Amino acid sequence: MSSRIAEVQGIISLLLHPRRLLTILAGIFATIAYVWIAAVRAVPGVRRRKIVQRAEWRARRSRSSD
């Protein structure tokens, strides 16, 4: 069996079993939603760390130029 026929059989299998296709799509959507929510929740902490790092960098820079 050629790989082309196997690909077509895989597509036909998904079309014949729409619940599988819906499960796959739901999994993809859930993964994207999880990553997006995790990123949004992390924003305040990231901003705080950046502010601290910038302040430390400026302090080091001002000490080295003195």
JODALIN-V710831 format. One record per backbone hydrogen bond with DSSP energy under -1.0 kcal/mol. NH is the residue of the N-H (numbers start at 1). CO is the residue of the C=O. Records with the same first field share a line. If there is no record, write none. Layout:
# JODALIN-V710831
NH = CO + CO
This chain:
# JODALIN-V710831
6 = 2
7 = 3
8 = 4
9 = 5
10 = 6
11 = 7
12 = 8
13 = 9
14 = 10
15 = 11
16 = 12
17 = 13
20 = 17
21 = 17
22 = 18
23 = 19
24 = 20
25 = 21
26 = 22
27 = 23
28 = 24
29 = 25
30 = 26
31 = 27
32 = 28
33 = 29
34 = 30
35 = 31
36 = 32
37 = 33
38 = 34
39 = 35
40 = 36
41 = 37
42 = 38
46 = 42
47 = 43
48 = 44
49 = 45
50 = 46
51 = 47
52 = 48
53 = 49
54 = 50
55 = 51
56 = 52
57 = 53
58 = 54
59 = 55
60 = 56
61 = 57
62 = 58
63 = 59
64 = 60
65 = 61
